[in-house]
Amino acid sequence: MTTTLITGANKGLGFETARRLIAAGHTVYIGSRDAERGRLAAERLGARTVLIDVTDDASVAAAAKAIEADGGLDVLVNNAGIEGRTRDGGVIGAAEVTGDVMRHLFDTNVFGVVRVTHAFLPLLQRSAAPVVVNVSSGLGSMARVTAPGTPTYAYPGLAYPASKVAVNMITVQYAKAFPGMRINAVEPGYTATDLNGHTGTQTVEEGAEIIVRMAQVGPDGPTGGYFDAAGTLPW
């Protein structure tokens, strides 16, 4: 039996990923920073739930202890993330970004990935086939963001793309440090979720496809890579 933790899984891409992995036979923990929302989501799916706020060291440590006591972990999906929009739903442009804005967004999207990965590394190292999936974005591709005439080039935000570039680097460095694990970054695509005010053009079913696929890679699968549903992405 494969045991999987998905952070930020009480809704959106995390919820759909949990649904699909449960259908594939995984025992899934719905990671949520809101205990009641996590409980309700887990009940709907037939999942387990664990309280975890990726911005809080104590919360992450407690979640790791709880899952360890239940038997351990094989797959970690670092899905929790924020984009950082204005009150009227617009993207925060470069002129409006402050140090506090960057710090807040990086605390979830970057430091959160490190907090959670670090806390669960001992459990993953005990697994026969450990896997880590970091949910990144096409906006983390320097090649895409610098290609004129593309949607990624036109994106006006600063903080979110910068955070996903950092996630990609974290992914590569972790993969090199732990060659026995399969550690990859994925780009779900522009999916309609709360993160972007449901402005995305894809469904969560479409967006979850690559997350689910990479969560199921075997010991001979790729590691240190960056993928979307169509294949490998340029860094």
ZASEKOL-241828 format. One record per residue (C-alpha): residue number from 1; x negated, y negated, z; residue in one letter. Coordinates in nm, 2 decimals. Layout:
BEGIN
+-----+--------+--------+--------+---+
:   k :      u :      v :      w : r :
+-----+--------+--------+--------+---+
: NUM :      X :      Y :      Z : a :
...
+-----+--------+--------+--------+---+
This chain:
BEGIN
+-----+--------+--------+--------+---+
:   k :      u :      v :      w : r :
+-----+--------+--------+--------+---+
:   1 :   0.00 :   0.00 :   0.00 : m :
:   2 :  -0.13 :  -0.34 :  -0.10 : t :
:   3 :  -0.07 :  -0.62 :   0.15 : t :
:   4 :  -0.06 :  -0.98 :   0.01 : t :
:   5 :  -0.04 :  -1.32 :   0.17 : l :
:   6 :   0.09 :  -1.61 :  -0.04 : i :
:   7 :   0.06 :  -1.96 :   0.11 : t :
:   8 :   0.34 :  -2.21 :   0.04 : g :
:   9 :   0.57 :  -1.92 :  -0.06 : a :
:  10 :   0.91 :  -2.02 :   0.08 : n :
:  11 :   1.00 :  -2.19 :  -0.26 : k :
:  12 :   0.88 :  -2.25 :  -0.61 : g :
:  13 :   0.59 :  -2.06 :  -0.77 : l :
:  14 :   0.50 :  -1.90 :  -0.44 : g :
:  15 :   0.85 :  -1.76 :  -0.39 : f :
:  16 :   0.87 :  -1.62 :  -0.74 : e :
:  17 :   0.52 :  -1.47 :  -0.71 : t :
:  18 :   0.63 :  -1.30 :  -0.39 : a :
:  19 :   0.94 :  -1.16 :  -0.56 : r :
:  20 :   0.75 :  -1.02 :  -0.85 : r :
:  21 :   0.47 :  -0.86 :  -0.63 : l :
:  22 :   0.73 :  -0.70 :  -0.40 : i :
:  23 :   0.89 :  -0.55 :  -0.71 : a :
:  24 :   0.54 :  -0.42 :  -0.80 : a :
:  25 :   0.51 :  -0.25 :  -0.46 : g :
:  26 :   0.32 :  -0.50 :  -0.26 : h :
:  27 :   0.39 :  -0.58 :   0.11 : t :
:  28 :   0.41 :  -0.95 :   0.10 : v :
:  29 :   0.37 :  -1.22 :   0.37 : y :
:  30 :   0.56 :  -1.54 :   0.29 : i :
:  31 :   0.32 :  -1.81 :   0.42 : g :
:  32 :   0.51 :  -2.12 :   0.52 : s :
:  33 :   0.45 :  -2.42 :   0.74 : r :
:  34 :   0.82 :  -2.43 :   0.83 : d :
:  35 :   0.91 :  -2.12 :   1.04 : a :
:  36 :   1.28 :  -2.13 :   0.95 : e :
:  37 :   1.23 :  -2.17 :   0.58 : r :
:  38 :   0.98 :  -1.90 :   0.58 : g :
:  39 :   1.21 :  -1.67 :   0.77 : r :
:  40 :   1.50 :  -1.73 :   0.53 : l :
:  41 :   1.28 :  -1.68 :   0.22 : a :
:  42 :   1.14 :  -1.35 :   0.36 : a :
:  43 :   1.49 :  -1.23 :   0.43 : e :
:  44 :   1.60 :  -1.30 :   0.08 : r :
:  45 :   1.31 :  -1.11 :  -0.07 : l :
:  46 :   1.25 :  -0.83 :   0.18 : g :
:  47 :   0.92 :  -0.98 :   0.27 : a :
:  48 :   0.73 :  -1.05 :   0.60 : r :
:  49 :   0.67 :  -1.40 :   0.71 : t :
:  50 :   0.38 :  -1.58 :   0.88 : v :
:  51 :   0.37 :  -1.94 :   1.00 : l :
:  52 :   0.07 :  -2.11 :   0.84 : i :
:  53 :  -0.01 :  -2.48 :   0.78 : d :
:  54 :  -0.32 :  -2.48 :   0.56 : v :
:  55 :  -0.42 :  -2.83 :   0.69 : t :
:  56 :  -0.44 :  -2.70 :   1.05 : d :
:  57 :  -0.73 :  -2.49 :   1.17 : d :
:  58 :  -0.54 :  -2.34 :   1.47 : a :
:  59 :  -0.24 :  -2.25 :   1.25 : s :
:  60 :  -0.46 :  -2.08 :   1.00 : v :
:  61 :  -0.65 :  -1.89 :   1.27 : a :
:  62 :  -0.33 :  -1.77 :   1.43 : a :
:  63 :  -0.19 :  -1.65 :   1.10 : a :
:  64 :  -0.51 :  -1.45 :   1.04 : a :
:  65 :  -0.48 :  -1.29 :   1.38 : k :
:  66 :  -0.12 :  -1.20 :   1.33 : a :
:  67 :  -0.19 :  -1.04 :   0.99 : i :
:  68 :  -0.49 :  -0.86 :   1.13 : e :
:  69 :  -0.28 :  -0.71 :   1.41 : a :
:  70 :  -0.03 :  -0.59 :   1.15 : d :
:  71 :  -0.30 :  -0.40 :   0.96 : g :
:  72 :  -0.50 :  -0.63 :   0.74 : g :
:  73 :  -0.50 :  -0.79 :   0.40 : l :
:  74 :  -0.59 :  -0.70 :   0.04 : d :
:  75 :  -0.48 :  -1.00 :  -0.16 : v :
:  76 :  -0.48 :  -1.37 :  -0.08 : l :
:  77 :  -0.30 :  -1.61 :  -0.31 : v :
:  78 :  -0.39 :  -1.97 :  -0.22 : n :
:  79 :  -0.08 :  -2.13 :  -0.37 : n :
:  80 :   0.00 :  -2.42 :  -0.12 : a :
:  81 :  -0.06 :  -2.75 :  -0.29 : g :
:  82 :   0.06 :  -3.11 :  -0.33 : i :
:  83 :   0.04 :  -3.35 :  -0.62 : e :
:  84 :   0.09 :  -3.68 :  -0.44 : g :
:  85 :   0.36 :  -3.88 :  -0.60 : r :
:  86 :   0.51 :  -4.23 :  -0.53 : t :
:  87 :   0.83 :  -4.27 :  -0.35 : r :
:  88 :   1.02 :  -4.32 :  -0.68 : d :
:  89 :   0.87 :  -3.99 :  -0.81 : g :
:  90 :   0.60 :  -4.13 :  -1.03 : g :
:  91 :   0.24 :  -4.01 :  -1.04 : v :
:  92 :   0.00 :  -4.22 :  -0.83 : i :
:  93 :  -0.22 :  -4.40 :  -1.09 : g :
:  94 :  -0.59 :  -4.46 :  -1.05 : a :
:  95 :  -0.54 :  -4.82 :  -0.94 : a :
:  96 :  -0.33 :  -4.72 :  -0.65 : e :
:  97 :  -0.55 :  -4.43 :  -0.52 : v :
:  98 :  -0.71 :  -4.51 :  -0.19 : t :
:  99 :  -0.95 :  -4.31 :   0.03 : g :
: 100 :  -0.66 :  -4.21 :   0.25 : d :
: 101 :  -0.46 :  -4.08 :  -0.05 : v :
: 102 :  -0.75 :  -3.87 :  -0.16 : m :
: 103 :  -0.82 :  -3.74 :   0.19 : r :
: 104 :  -0.45 :  -3.64 :   0.24 : h :
: 105 :  -0.44 :  -3.45 :  -0.10 : l :
: 106 :  -0.78 :  -3.29 :  -0.06 : f :
: 107 :  -0.69 :  -3.17 :   0.29 : d :
: 108 :  -0.42 :  -2.95 :   0.14 : t :
: 109 :  -0.55 :  -2.86 :  -0.21 : n :
: 110 :  -0.92 :  -2.82 :  -0.14 : v :
: 111 :  -0.99 :  -2.80 :   0.23 : f :
: 112 :  -0.68 :  -2.59 :   0.27 : g :
: 113 :  -0.82 :  -2.33 :   0.03 : v :
: 114 :  -1.15 :  -2.32 :   0.22 : v :
: 115 :  -0.98 :  -2.30 :   0.56 : r :
: 116 :  -0.75 :  -2.01 :   0.46 : v :
: 117 :  -1.02 :  -1.82 :   0.26 : t :
: 118 :  -1.27 :  -1.85 :   0.54 : h :
: 119 :  -1.02 :  -1.73 :   0.80 : a :
: 120 :  -0.92 :  -1.43 :   0.60 : f :
: 121 :  -1.26 :  -1.33 :   0.46 : l :
: 122 :  -1.32 :  -1.07 :   0.74 : p :
: 123 :  -0.99 :  -0.90 :   0.66 : l :
: 124 :  -1.05 :  -0.91 :   0.29 : l :
: 125 :  -1.39 :  -0.76 :   0.33 : q :
: 126 :  -1.24 :  -0.45 :   0.50 : r :
: 127 :  -1.01 :  -0.40 :   0.20 : s :
: 128 :  -1.10 :  -0.14 :  -0.07 : a :
: 129 :  -0.99 :  -0.38 :  -0.34 : a :
: 130 :  -0.99 :  -0.74 :  -0.22 : p :
: 131 :  -0.85 :  -1.01 :  -0.45 : v :
: 132 :  -0.82 :  -1.39 :  -0.41 : v :
: 133 :  -0.62 :  -1.60 :  -0.65 : v :
: 134 :  -0.66 :  -1.98 :  -0.63 : n :
: 135 :  -0.37 :  -2.16 :  -0.80 : v :
: 136 :  -0.54 :  -2.44 :  -0.99 : s :
: 137 :  -0.41 :  -2.65 :  -1.29 : s :
: 138 :  -0.50 :  -2.72 :  -1.65 : g :
: 139 :  -0.57 :  -3.07 :  -1.51 : l :
: 140 :  -0.88 :  -2.91 :  -1.34 : g :
: 141 :  -1.03 :  -2.85 :  -1.69 : s :
: 142 :  -1.28 :  -3.12 :  -1.77 : m :
: 143 :  -1.27 :  -3.00 :  -2.13 : a :
: 144 :  -0.90 :  -3.05 :  -2.15 : r :
: 145 :  -0.88 :  -3.38 :  -1.96 : v :
: 146 :  -1.14 :  -3.53 :  -2.19 : t :
: 147 :  -0.97 :  -3.42 :  -2.52 : a :
: 148 :  -0.79 :  -3.72 :  -2.66 : p :
: 149 :  -0.43 :  -3.67 :  -2.79 : g :
: 150 :  -0.35 :  -3.39 :  -2.54 : t :
: 151 :  -0.10 :  -3.40 :  -2.25 : p :
: 152 :  -0.39 :  -3.34 :  -2.00 : t :
: 153 :  -0.58 :  -3.64 :  -2.14 : y :
: 154 :  -0.27 :  -3.86 :  -2.10 : a :
: 155 :  -0.21 :  -3.77 :  -1.73 : y :
: 156 :  -0.26 :  -4.09 :  -1.53 : p :
: 157 :  -0.34 :  -3.95 :  -1.19 : g :
: 158 :  -0.68 :  -3.93 :  -1.03 : l :
: 159 :  -0.65 :  -3.74 :  -0.70 : a :
: 160 :  -0.47 :  -3.43 :  -0.82 : y :
: 161 :  -0.70 :  -3.34 :  -1.11 : p :
: 162 :  -1.00 :  -3.41 :  -0.90 : a :
: 163 :  -0.87 :  -3.17 :  -0.64 : s :
: 164 :  -0.82 :  -2.89 :  -0.89 : k :
: 165 :  -1.17 :  -2.94 :  -1.04 : v :
: 166 :  -1.29 :  -2.88 :  -0.68 : a :
: 167 :  -1.08 :  -2.57 :  -0.65 : v :
: 168 :  -1.24 :  -2.44 :  -0.97 : n :
: 169 :  -1.59 :  -2.49 :  -0.83 : m :
: 170 :  -1.49 :  -2.33 :  -0.50 : i :
: 171 :  -1.36 :  -2.03 :  -0.69 : t :
: 172 :  -1.68 :  -1.98 :  -0.89 : v :
: 173 :  -1.90 :  -2.02 :  -0.58 : q :
: 174 :  -1.70 :  -1.78 :  -0.37 : y :
: 175 :  -1.70 :  -1.52 :  -0.66 : a :
: 176 :  -2.07 :  -1.53 :  -0.68 : k :
: 177 :  -2.11 :  -1.51 :  -0.30 : a :
: 178 :  -1.87 :  -1.21 :  -0.28 : f :
: 179 :  -1.93 :  -0.99 :  -0.59 : p :
: 180 :  -1.72 :  -0.71 :  -0.43 : g :
: 181 :  -1.41 :  -0.92 :  -0.45 : m :
: 182 :  -1.21 :  -1.04 :  -0.75 : r :
: 183 :  -1.18 :  -1.41 :  -0.71 : i :
: 184 :  -1.02 :  -1.62 :  -0.99 : n :
: 185 :  -0.85 :  -1.96 :  -1.05 : a :
: 186 :  -0.53 :  -1.97 :  -1.25 : v :
: 187 :  -0.33 :  -2.24 :  -1.43 : e :
: 188 :   0.05 :  -2.17 :  -1.41 : p :
: 189 :   0.13 :  -2.44 :  -1.66 : g :
: 190 :   0.36 :  -2.74 :  -1.63 : y :
: 191 :   0.63 :  -2.57 :  -1.42 : t :
: 192 :   0.94 :  -2.73 :  -1.28 : a :
: 193 :   0.89 :  -2.73 :  -0.90 : t :
: 194 :   0.92 :  -2.97 :  -0.61 : d :
: 195 :   0.55 :  -3.05 :  -0.65 : l :
: 196 :   0.62 :  -3.25 :  -0.97 : n :
: 197 :   0.98 :  -3.35 :  -0.89 : g :
: 198 :   1.11 :  -3.07 :  -1.12 : h :
: 199 :   0.97 :  -3.26 :  -1.43 : t :
: 200 :   0.79 :  -2.95 :  -1.55 : g :
: 201 :   0.88 :  -2.79 :  -1.88 : t :
: 202 :   0.84 :  -2.42 :  -1.77 : q :
: 203 :   1.05 :  -2.21 :  -1.54 : t :
: 204 :   0.90 :  -2.06 :  -1.22 : v :
: 205 :   0.93 :  -1.72 :  -1.39 : e :
: 206 :   0.70 :  -1.84 :  -1.67 : e :
: 207 :   0.47 :  -2.02 :  -1.43 : g :
: 208 :   0.43 :  -1.72 :  -1.20 : a :
: 209 :   0.32 :  -1.48 :  -1.47 : e :
: 210 :  -0.05 :  -1.55 :  -1.45 : i :
: 211 :  -0.05 :  -1.56 :  -1.07 : i :
: 212 :   0.12 :  -1.22 :  -1.05 : v :
: 213 :  -0.12 :  -1.08 :  -1.32 : r :
: 214 :  -0.43 :  -1.19 :  -1.15 : m :
: 215 :  -0.31 :  -1.08 :  -0.80 : a :
: 216 :  -0.30 :  -0.73 :  -0.94 : q :
: 217 :  -0.65 :  -0.70 :  -1.10 : v :
: 218 :  -0.85 :  -0.40 :  -1.01 : g :
: 219 :  -1.21 :  -0.36 :  -0.89 : p :
: 220 :  -1.32 :  -0.37 :  -1.26 : d :
: 221 :  -1.12 :  -0.68 :  -1.34 : g :
: 222 :  -1.26 :  -1.03 :  -1.40 : p :
: 223 :  -1.40 :  -1.25 :  -1.13 : t :
: 224 :  -1.52 :  -1.61 :  -1.12 : g :
: 225 :  -1.29 :  -1.69 :  -1.40 : g :
: 226 :  -1.02 :  -1.95 :  -1.49 : y :
: 227 :  -0.71 :  -1.83 :  -1.67 : f :
: 228 :  -0.37 :  -1.91 :  -1.79 : d :
: 229 :  -0.11 :  -1.68 :  -1.94 : a :
: 230 :  -0.27 :  -1.69 :  -2.28 : a :
: 231 :  -0.63 :  -1.61 :  -2.16 : g :
: 232 :  -0.95 :  -1.78 :  -2.05 : t :
: 233 :  -0.95 :  -2.16 :  -2.01 : l :
: 234 :  -1.25 :  -2.39 :  -2.07 : p :
: 235 :  -1.40 :  -2.55 :  -1.76 : w :
+-----+--------+--------+--------+---+
